[in-house]
Each structure stands twice: as C-alpha cells, then as structure tokens.
Amino acid sequence: MTTIASGTGTLTRDALAVLQPGFTGTSAPSWLLRRLGEGLTSVGLFGRNIASPDQLAALTAQLRAERDDVLVAIDEEGGDVTRLEVRTGSSFPGNHALGAVDDVVLTEAVARELGRRLAECGVNLNWAPSADINSNPGNPVIGVRSFGADTALVARHTAAYVGGLQSAGVAACTKHFPGHGDTAVDSHHALPRIDADLSVLHARELAPFRAAIAAGTRAVMSAHILVPALDPDRPATLSRRVLTGLLREELGFDGLIVTDGMEMQAISATYGIERGSVLAIAAGADAICVGGGLADEATVLRLRDALVTAVRTGELPEERLADAAARVRALASWTTSARSTPAPLTTPAPDIGLVAARRALTVTRGSDYTPLTEAPYVAALTPVANIAVGDETPWGVAAELRRLLPGTETGSFTGEGAGAEVLTAAGARRVVAVVRDVHRHAWMAEALDTLIASRPDTIVVEMGVPQAPPQGALHIATHGAAKACGQAAAQTLTTTT
C-alpha cells in the first residue's frame, strides 16, 4: 500500500481519531506524541507500560501535555486480568468472586475504588466490565472474568460495576458484545462460534448489555465471535447487523463502540488487520483497538492509510468515518469534564478488595481437618494461562503463606504424572494443592486424586471456576486467582478458630 502523507486534513485526522494503539516502554515515544498532535485521540496501555502508580501518572501527564483530552484506555478488570498490578497480582478479587458474594452494593464500591485508582493515575477509559455469562463452564477465555452463569445475576452486577466505575470519572467499556460466554474457543487463537437461537440470545447473552446500557455505560466492546442467528457470514466486530442493527438501533446504544484487539487471530488470520479495521468501521464500530501485540508507529500508519484509502475508493462512506471520529471525541470530552468536576466519592472500607475476597470464599471442611500450623509444601498445578490474563502475573497462595508460615516451600507442576512429582517434592510436608479449573484439565484432576489417595490431609485451593466436587481435608473455592484471593485463602488456612 502506498503511504499517505500525514497532514492535518479532516479525513486523515478522522482516520487517526478512531485508532486506539498501544506502544512499548514506560514513557511515551516521540512518534506517539507527534500523532496525538495530528489527530490521534486514544492510547491503549498494557502491563508493559506500567511500573508503578507514580510512573503511570507521569506517563499520562506526558500524553496530556500533547493533547489534554486524550483517551487513555486500559484493560483493568481487577481479578485475574490486571494491568495496574501486573507484577504483583490484583488487590481486587474480580468478577466471579463478586458474583459469588452477590452484593451489588459491594460490587459498585469495588468498581468505584478501582476507578478512583485509575483516575488518580490519569486513566479515563477502562475496557471493563466483562458482561459475558459463563454459560459454558468449559470456556477457555472467560471463566472467572464473568460474574457467573446466571443471567439476572450477571445483569445486575454489570450495571452496578458500570455505575461504580463511572462515578469515579472513568468511562466503562462493557464487553464482549453480543456475549462471549457460550464459546469453547479463545478468540485470541481462532474464531469462536455460538449456535444459540435468537430467543436464547435475547433472553440470556443480551440481558447484561441491556442492563449496562440502562446504567449509562459510555462504551461497549465488540466480540470476535460468529453468531449465525445474528449474522451467518461475519463475526460480530465486522457485522453491520450486530453493531448497527442490533446494538445501535434495537438496543438503543448511543455511546462509543470499540473493537476487541484487531491483531487477535479471529480477525487477523482471516481478514488481516487493515481489511478488518475498514470492515469494522463500516459495520458501525467507532474505535479500533490495536496494540496488545502490534505496538509501533508502522501499525498506526498502516491502519490510518487503509481507512483513508477505503474512503477515497468508496468502500467506506466518509460520513461513517466522520461519525465514528465524532463519537471518540465526544467521549474524550466527557472524560475531560468528569476530570474537572469529579463526583464526590465515599471513602471505601479499608482493604475493600481483601474484604470482598474473604466474603467470596466457599470453604468445605472434612471432619478430620486441622489448620496449618507448620510450613507446608504449596504445589501449584498450573495450566497454560490465556492471553487476556497473561503468564507474567503471579497467582496462588504461596506468597501469603510464606509470610504467615516462614519456611513454606513451593513448586509448579503441569501435565501427566504431576501428582507423583508433587509427592516426591513435598517429602514429609503437608501439601496445599492450588488449582485452576480442575473440570477443564484431566491431568489436574488425576493429580489431585493421586495426592489425596496418598495424603488424605491434602488441602485443595480452587482458584478458577469451581465445577468439580470439593476434594481434600479442606477445599477452598476462591472464585479467582488474584492476589487478594490468595491472601484471603491463606489467612483461612492458618486460622485455628
């Protein structure tokens, strides 16, 4: 493709305005600052961009020195998916734990406190909450990111989360429309398909999005999924029937429509990111999320030029691109206003994330269970992390147990024979087996059977979606693997009353 010279023309500025790119490093590169001056309106941040709250605040100030109304977006769900605390694990337990508690006042308070922390660092658009219903327990990408499997529960907690987050002046981006819960494929790797009929979709998948729209969500993120009942030919992100016909016209959403990451294989492997971006804007999307994997100036220029060329060749109506850019700028204006006139925030309970994590625990004790009083061996039975969570964020109970019981030893195990390996490594120490989604991993279930048969006093901590029957002398379901969940579980393990 011939590169289109940059400039200040309306078409070029609109093409830049609809992009939400990422970058590498903990300070803004010169190319990014230059493009902000040329019309780029949004920037996406990832774990690689964040070292500390002070550093993040300095980074966002650097961006705002170039463009005061810049949208600074982040994928901060709390729980398993965290960017603010990517190196330590989240202080908040995540959606599934909040759904397990089922206290909408608590959910709103947690979202408000998370929003306050984001706003303090200069972030004003959060790609959260996940409004997906975890209707398929084998789902490889949603799981504990969902509030649960019950439609009404997910709807009320989605609305509460939106209200709490936006009361802190941070725009919510409810995802993944029209619902990613009933899938068996991770859209980072391939194109998932949902074969539910239209009546099921309206009664189940769409209900939380209706609740989010009623609660005033400022943005909605599309899913890279094929739903034949809605559009048999194109995934939701590229479907005019889904984005314009359903979301805009039928559900009445008037805010910003953001795509999920366009470099994900569900789109890039089939359409390519340039073609996919043009089709997404034509279908009704307003902002193109890219930068989780592709994070350079060349990507931004490729997408800008693809959009400009599509307008000039008549493939993309100029008024559609202009409308999309206007919606981006309108949200930027809202965040600027929210920043200058913040709503009064109530003071949350101390350590509200840990309080929520403790309330979320489901504890099943055997008749002969005794609390831990000596340093155990913590065996993490570790599945492959999905890309949304990432494998760089620590999880489990080991860190807190080492603090409470110095001398605690740990190991990570995976695959066939893991149970025997744990027994050899643990020696005479009591075993704490930490797992995620036992029901999805046959090797993990086999390892637990081996451990419990040999060591009936084995403690099991399930940090995924608890579907398998409780096992062990003590079984704790945390409903998430965040740092707060691990702290709450470890403290329970060492409580003698």
NORCOR-V255272 format. One record per residue. N is the residue number from 0. PSI is psi in degrees with one decimal (* if undefined). BURIAL is 1 if it has 9 or more other C-alpha atoms within 8 Angstrom, else 0. Layout:
n->N psi->PSI burial->BURIAL
n->N psi->PSI burial->BURIAL
This chain:
n->0 psi->137.3 burial->0
n->1 psi->130.0 burial->0
n->2 psi->132.8 burial->0
n->3 psi->126.3 burial->0
n->4 psi->137.1 burial->0
n->5 psi->155.3 burial->0
n->6 psi->-168.5 burial->0
n->7 psi->14.2 burial->0
n->8 psi->151.6 burial->0
n->9 psi->-42.7 burial->0
n->10 psi->-45.2 burial->1
n->11 psi->-42.3 burial->1
n->12 psi->-39.9 burial->1
n->13 psi->-39.3 burial->1
n->14 psi->-39.1 burial->1
n->15 psi->-36.0 burial->1
n->16 psi->-29.5 burial->1
n->17 psi->0.5 burial->1
n->18 psi->141.7 burial->1
n->19 psi->79.8 burial->1
n->20 psi->161.2 burial->1
n->21 psi->-179.3 burial->1
n->22 psi->170.0 burial->1
n->23 psi->154.4 burial->0
n->24 psi->167.7 burial->0
n->25 psi->7.6 burial->1
n->26 psi->158.5 burial->0
n->27 psi->129.0 burial->1
n->28 psi->158.1 burial->0
n->29 psi->-35.8 burial->0
n->30 psi->-36.7 burial->0
n->31 psi->-44.0 burial->1
n->32 psi->-38.5 burial->1
n->33 psi->-42.8 burial->0
n->34 psi->-30.8 burial->1
n->35 psi->-36.8 burial->1
n->36 psi->-19.6 burial->1
n->37 psi->-2.9 burial->1
n->38 psi->-17.2 burial->1
n->39 psi->132.7 burial->1
n->40 psi->-16.4 burial->1
n->41 psi->151.2 burial->1
n->42 psi->137.4 burial->1
n->43 psi->133.3 burial->1
n->44 psi->146.1 burial->1
n->45 psi->176.4 burial->1
n->46 psi->-33.3 burial->1
n->47 psi->-18.3 burial->1
n->48 psi->-1.4 burial->1
n->49 psi->123.4 burial->1
n->50 psi->-32.3 burial->0
n->51 psi->162.1 burial->0
n->52 psi->-40.3 burial->1
n->53 psi->-42.1 burial->0
n->54 psi->-41.2 burial->1
n->55 psi->-41.9 burial->1
n->56 psi->-38.8 burial->1
n->57 psi->-38.0 burial->0
n->58 psi->-47.5 burial->1
n->59 psi->-32.2 burial->1
n->60 psi->-37.7 burial->1
n->61 psi->-41.6 burial->1
n->62 psi->-41.9 burial->1
n->63 psi->-21.4 burial->1
n->64 psi->-25.9 burial->0
n->65 psi->-37.2 burial->1
n->66 psi->109.4 burial->1
n->67 psi->-31.5 burial->0
n->68 psi->20.5 burial->1
n->69 psi->137.9 burial->1
n->70 psi->117.7 burial->1
n->71 psi->107.6 burial->1
n->72 psi->153.0 burial->1
n->73 psi->154.2 burial->1
n->74 psi->78.8 burial->1
n->75 psi->86.5 burial->1
n->76 psi->-16.5 burial->1
n->77 psi->175.2 burial->1
n->78 psi->-137.1 burial->1
n->79 psi->-30.8 burial->1
n->80 psi->98.6 burial->1
n->81 psi->142.8 burial->1
n->82 psi->-35.2 burial->1
n->83 psi->-36.6 burial->1
n->84 psi->42.8 burial->1
n->85 psi->-27.9 burial->1
n->86 psi->-13.2 burial->0
n->87 psi->-19.9 burial->0
n->88 psi->151.7 burial->1
n->89 psi->145.1 burial->1
n->90 psi->-3.5 burial->1
n->91 psi->142.1 burial->1
n->92 psi->-16.8 burial->1
n->93 psi->170.9 burial->1
n->94 psi->-45.8 burial->1
n->95 psi->-36.4 burial->1
n->96 psi->-41.4 burial->1
n->97 psi->-38.5 burial->1
n->98 psi->-34.5 burial->1
n->99 psi->-36.4 burial->1
n->100 psi->-40.8 burial->1
n->101 psi->52.5 burial->0
n->102 psi->101.7 burial->0
n->103 psi->-26.2 burial->1
n->104 psi->-41.7 burial->0
n->105 psi->-45.1 burial->1
n->106 psi->-44.9 burial->1
n->107 psi->-40.9 burial->1
n->108 psi->-40.5 burial->1
n->109 psi->-45.9 burial->1
n->110 psi->-37.1 burial->1
n->111 psi->-43.9 burial->1
n->112 psi->-38.8 burial->1
n->113 psi->-43.4 burial->1
n->114 psi->-39.6 burial->1
n->115 psi->-43.0 burial->1
n->116 psi->-38.8 burial->0
n->117 psi->-46.8 burial->1
n->118 psi->-38.7 burial->1
n->119 psi->-31.3 burial->0
n->120 psi->-1.0 burial->1
n->121 psi->11.4 burial->1
n->122 psi->134.1 burial->1
n->123 psi->3.3 burial->1
n->124 psi->121.3 burial->1
n->125 psi->124.6 burial->1
n->126 psi->66.5 burial->1
n->127 psi->156.5 burial->1
n->128 psi->165.6 burial->1
n->129 psi->120.6 burial->1
n->130 psi->14.6 burial->1
n->131 psi->138.1 burial->1
n->132 psi->125.3 burial->1
n->133 psi->62.1 burial->1
n->134 psi->-21.8 burial->1
n->135 psi->105.3 burial->1
n->136 psi->-15.4 burial->0
n->137 psi->4.7 burial->0
n->138 psi->124.2 burial->1
n->139 psi->-7.8 burial->1
n->140 psi->-20.1 burial->0
n->141 psi->-74.5 burial->1
n->142 psi->-123.0 burial->1
n->143 psi->-2.6 burial->1
n->144 psi->-14.6 burial->1
n->145 psi->149.8 burial->1
n->146 psi->-21.2 burial->1
n->147 psi->-167.3 burial->1
n->148 psi->-5.3 burial->1
n->149 psi->126.8 burial->0
n->150 psi->-50.3 burial->1
n->151 psi->-39.5 burial->0
n->152 psi->-47.9 burial->1
n->153 psi->-40.0 burial->1
n->154 psi->-47.2 burial->1
n->155 psi->-33.2 burial->1
n->156 psi->-30.9 burial->1
n->157 psi->-47.1 burial->1
n->158 psi->-42.3 burial->1
n->159 psi->-40.7 burial->1
n->160 psi->-45.6 burial->1
n->161 psi->-46.6 burial->1
n->162 psi->-43.5 burial->1
n->163 psi->-45.7 burial->1
n->164 psi->-46.0 burial->1
n->165 psi->-19.9 burial->1
n->166 psi->-18.0 burial->1
n->167 psi->3.6 burial->1
n->168 psi->13.3 burial->1
n->169 psi->124.5 burial->1
n->170 psi->133.1 burial->1
n->171 psi->144.4 burial->1
n->172 psi->94.2 burial->1
n->173 psi->133.9 burial->1
n->174 psi->165.6 burial->1
n->175 psi->103.0 burial->1
n->176 psi->135.2 burial->1
n->177 psi->22.6 burial->1
n->178 psi->119.7 burial->1
n->179 psi->8.6 burial->1
n->180 psi->-30.3 burial->1
n->181 psi->46.2 burial->1
n->182 psi->157.9 burial->1
n->183 psi->6.5 burial->1
n->184 psi->140.5 burial->1
n->185 psi->121.2 burial->1
n->186 psi->-8.9 burial->1
n->187 psi->-24.6 burial->0
n->188 psi->-30.7 burial->1
n->189 psi->177.9 burial->1
n->190 psi->111.3 burial->1
n->191 psi->162.0 burial->1
n->192 psi->135.8 burial->1
n->193 psi->121.1 burial->1
n->194 psi->17.3 burial->0
n->195 psi->148.9 burial->0
n->196 psi->172.0 burial->0
n->197 psi->-39.2 burial->0
n->198 psi->-37.3 burial->0
n->199 psi->-43.8 burial->1
n->200 psi->-44.3 burial->1
n->201 psi->-36.9 burial->1
n->202 psi->-26.2 burial->0
n->203 psi->-76.8 burial->1
n->204 psi->-39.6 burial->1
n->205 psi->-16.8 burial->1
n->206 psi->-45.4 burial->1
n->207 psi->-30.3 burial->1
n->208 psi->-36.7 burial->1
n->209 psi->-42.5 burial->1
n->210 psi->-40.2 burial->1
n->211 psi->-41.8 burial->1
n->212 psi->-42.4 burial->1
n->213 psi->-31.7 burial->0
n->214 psi->-6.2 burial->1
n->215 psi->23.6 burial->0
n->216 psi->132.5 burial->1
n->217 psi->-20.0 burial->1
n->218 psi->157.5 burial->1
n->219 psi->136.2 burial->1
n->220 psi->135.3 burial->1
n->221 psi->158.4 burial->1
n->222 psi->145.3 burial->1
n->223 psi->69.7 burial->1
n->224 psi->149.0 burial->1
n->225 psi->123.7 burial->1
n->226 psi->92.0 burial->1
n->227 psi->-31.4 burial->1
n->228 psi->-23.2 burial->1
n->229 psi->-41.5 burial->0
n->230 psi->111.5 burial->1
n->231 psi->-9.2 burial->0
n->232 psi->-36.5 burial->0
n->233 psi->144.6 burial->0
n->234 psi->158.1 burial->1
n->235 psi->-41.4 burial->1
n->236 psi->-27.9 burial->1
n->237 psi->10.3 burial->1
n->238 psi->119.4 burial->1
n->239 psi->-33.3 burial->1
n->240 psi->-38.6 burial->1
n->241 psi->-51.0 burial->1
n->242 psi->-44.3 burial->1
n->243 psi->-52.4 burial->1
n->244 psi->-47.8 burial->1
n->245 psi->-57.9 burial->1
n->246 psi->-48.7 burial->1
n->247 psi->-57.5 burial->1
n->248 psi->-46.4 burial->1
n->249 psi->-45.1 burial->0
n->250 psi->-13.0 burial->0
n->251 psi->25.0 burial->0
n->252 psi->129.3 burial->0
n->253 psi->8.4 burial->0
n->254 psi->-155.1 burial->1
n->255 psi->130.9 burial->1
n->256 psi->120.0 burial->1
n->257 psi->139.8 burial->1
n->258 psi->154.1 burial->1
n->259 psi->173.0 burial->1
n->260 psi->122.6 burial->1
n->261 psi->-14.2 burial->1
n->262 psi->-4.2 burial->1
n->263 psi->145.3 burial->1
n->264 psi->-26.5 burial->1
n->265 psi->-28.8 burial->1
n->266 psi->-51.8 burial->1
n->267 psi->-34.6 burial->1
n->268 psi->-19.2 burial->0
n->269 psi->-43.8 burial->0
n->270 psi->-23.9 burial->1
n->271 psi->151.4 burial->1
n->272 psi->-31.0 burial->1
n->273 psi->-52.1 burial->1
n->274 psi->-42.4 burial->1
n->275 psi->-39.2 burial->1
n->276 psi->-40.6 burial->1
n->277 psi->-45.9 burial->1
n->278 psi->-36.8 burial->1
n->279 psi->-46.6 burial->1
n->280 psi->-41.9 burial->1
n->281 psi->-34.2 burial->1
n->282 psi->-19.5 burial->1
n->283 psi->-4.4 burial->1
n->284 psi->152.6 burial->1
n->285 psi->-23.4 burial->1
n->286 psi->136.7 burial->1
n->287 psi->112.9 burial->1
n->288 psi->121.1 burial->1
n->289 psi->142.8 burial->1
n->290 psi->-6.9 burial->1
n->291 psi->-39.2 burial->1
n->292 psi->-38.9 burial->0
n->293 psi->112.7 burial->1
n->294 psi->58.3 burial->1
n->295 psi->168.4 burial->1
n->296 psi->-35.9 burial->0
n->297 psi->-38.3 burial->0
n->298 psi->-43.5 burial->1
n->299 psi->-44.6 burial->1
n->300 psi->-38.3 burial->1
n->301 psi->-44.4 burial->1
n->302 psi->-41.4 burial->1
n->303 psi->-48.0 burial->1
n->304 psi->-35.5 burial->1
n->305 psi->-40.6 burial->1
n->306 psi->-43.2 burial->1
n->307 psi->-44.8 burial->1
n->308 psi->-39.9 burial->0
n->309 psi->-36.1 burial->1
n->310 psi->-44.8 burial->1
n->311 psi->-27.5 burial->0
n->312 psi->-3.4 burial->0
n->313 psi->2.2 burial->0
n->314 psi->-34.0 burial->0
n->315 psi->117.2 burial->1
n->316 psi->134.3 burial->1
n->317 psi->-35.2 burial->0
n->318 psi->-29.1 burial->0
n->319 psi->-42.8 burial->1
n->320 psi->-41.2 burial->1
n->321 psi->-39.6 burial->1
n->322 psi->-42.9 burial->1
n->323 psi->-46.4 burial->1
n->324 psi->-38.2 burial->1
n->325 psi->-36.4 burial->0
n->326 psi->-37.6 burial->1
n->327 psi->-47.3 burial->1
n->328 psi->-33.0 burial->1
n->329 psi->-41.1 burial->0
n->330 psi->-38.7 burial->1
n->331 psi->-40.2 burial->1
n->332 psi->-40.4 burial->1
n->333 psi->-42.9 burial->0
n->334 psi->-35.0 burial->1
n->335 psi->-43.4 burial->1
n->336 psi->-41.4 burial->0
n->337 psi->-34.8 burial->1
n->338 psi->-36.3 burial->0
n->339 psi->-23.3 burial->0
n->340 psi->68.8 burial->0
n->341 psi->144.3 burial->0
n->342 psi->148.0 burial->0
n->343 psi->133.4 burial->0
n->344 psi->132.8 burial->0
n->345 psi->149.2 burial->0
n->346 psi->121.8 burial->0
n->347 psi->163.1 burial->0
n->348 psi->146.3 burial->0
n->349 psi->136.5 burial->0
n->350 psi->49.4 burial->0
n->351 psi->-31.9 burial->1
n->352 psi->-42.6 burial->1
n->353 psi->-37.8 burial->1
n->354 psi->-46.1 burial->0
n->355 psi->-41.3 burial->1
n->356 psi->-39.3 burial->1
n->357 psi->-40.8 burial->1
n->358 psi->-24.5 burial->0
n->359 psi->-14.1 burial->1
n->360 psi->137.6 burial->1
n->361 psi->114.8 burial->0
n->362 psi->125.6 burial->0
n->363 psi->112.8 burial->0
n->364 psi->136.9 burial->0
n->365 psi->163.4 burial->0
n->366 psi->-26.2 burial->0
n->367 psi->19.5 burial->0
n->368 psi->138.6 burial->1
n->369 psi->140.6 burial->0
n->370 psi->159.4 burial->0
n->371 psi->129.3 burial->1
n->372 psi->-14.3 burial->0
n->373 psi->155.7 burial->0
n->374 psi->123.8 burial->1
n->375 psi->-175.4 burial->1
n->376 psi->119.2 burial->1
n->377 psi->115.3 burial->1
n->378 psi->111.0 burial->1
n->379 psi->113.2 burial->1
n->380 psi->101.1 burial->1
n->381 psi->112.8 burial->1
n->382 psi->169.7 burial->0
n->383 psi->128.4 burial->0
n->384 psi->143.2 burial->0
n->385 psi->157.4 burial->1
n->386 psi->-34.8 burial->0
n->387 psi->-36.9 burial->0
n->388 psi->-45.2 burial->1
n->389 psi->156.7 burial->1
n->390 psi->6.4 burial->1
n->391 psi->-13.4 burial->0
n->392 psi->123.2 burial->1
n->393 psi->152.1 burial->1
n->394 psi->167.8 burial->1
n->395 psi->-167.5 burial->1
n->396 psi->-2.7 burial->1
n->397 psi->-44.6 burial->1
n->398 psi->-44.2 burial->0
n->399 psi->-36.9 burial->1
n->400 psi->-35.3 burial->1
n->401 psi->-34.6 burial->1
n->402 psi->-42.0 burial->0
n->403 psi->-35.0 burial->0
n->404 psi->82.9 burial->1
n->405 psi->140.7 burial->0
n->406 psi->-5.9 burial->0
n->407 psi->132.2 burial->1
n->408 psi->155.9 burial->1
n->409 psi->159.9 burial->1
n->410 psi->156.8 burial->1
n->411 psi->134.8 burial->0
n->412 psi->148.6 burial->1
n->413 psi->149.3 burial->1
n->414 psi->-178.8 burial->0
n->415 psi->137.0 burial->0
n->416 psi->5.9 burial->0
n->417 psi->-36.7 burial->1
n->418 psi->-47.2 burial->1
n->419 psi->-37.2 burial->1
n->420 psi->-40.3 burial->1
n->421 psi->-45.2 burial->1
n->422 psi->-40.5 burial->1
n->423 psi->-44.0 burial->0
n->424 psi->-34.0 burial->0
n->425 psi->-29.0 burial->1
n->426 psi->-130.3 burial->0
n->427 psi->-4.2 burial->0
n->428 psi->150.9 burial->0
n->429 psi->142.7 burial->1
n->430 psi->130.9 burial->1
n->431 psi->109.7 burial->1
n->432 psi->120.4 burial->1
n->433 psi->123.8 burial->1
n->434 psi->164.1 burial->1
n->435 psi->117.9 burial->1
n->436 psi->59.4 burial->1
n->437 psi->-37.5 burial->1
n->438 psi->-18.0 burial->1
n->439 psi->-6.7 burial->0
n->440 psi->105.4 burial->1
n->441 psi->-38.9 burial->0
n->442 psi->-33.8 burial->1
n->443 psi->-43.6 burial->1
n->444 psi->-40.8 burial->1
n->445 psi->-40.0 burial->1
n->446 psi->-42.0 burial->1
n->447 psi->-42.9 burial->1
n->448 psi->-42.5 burial->1
n->449 psi->-44.4 burial->1
n->450 psi->-46.5 burial->1
n->451 psi->-33.5 burial->1
n->452 psi->-37.1 burial->0
n->453 psi->-34.2 burial->0
n->454 psi->87.6 burial->0
n->455 psi->-17.7 burial->1
n->456 psi->8.3 burial->1
n->457 psi->136.5 burial->1
n->458 psi->136.1 burial->1
n->459 psi->127.5 burial->1
n->460 psi->109.4 burial->1
n->461 psi->116.2 burial->1
n->462 psi->13.1 burial->1
n->463 psi->-147.2 burial->1
n->464 psi->119.3 burial->1
n->465 psi->100.7 burial->1
n->466 psi->-35.5 burial->0
n->467 psi->151.7 burial->0
n->468 psi->145.9 burial->0
n->469 psi->140.9 burial->0
n->470 psi->161.0 burial->0
n->471 psi->169.5 burial->1
n->472 psi->-30.7 burial->1
n->473 psi->135.0 burial->1
n->474 psi->124.8 burial->1
n->475 psi->122.7 burial->1
n->476 psi->118.3 burial->1
n->477 psi->-18.0 burial->1
n->478 psi->30.1 burial->1
n->479 psi->160.2 burial->1
n->480 psi->17.9 burial->1
n->481 psi->163.6 burial->1
n->482 psi->-42.2 burial->1
n->483 psi->-37.9 burial->1
n->484 psi->-42.5 burial->1
n->485 psi->-39.1 burial->1
n->486 psi->-46.2 burial->1
n->487 psi->-41.9 burial->1
n->488 psi->-45.1 burial->1
n->489 psi->-40.1 burial->1
n->490 psi->-35.5 burial->1
n->491 psi->-39.2 burial->0
n->492 psi->-29.9 burial->0
n->493 psi->8.0 burial->1
n->494 psi->126.8 burial->0
n->495 psi->-6.5 burial->0
n->496 psi->* burial->0
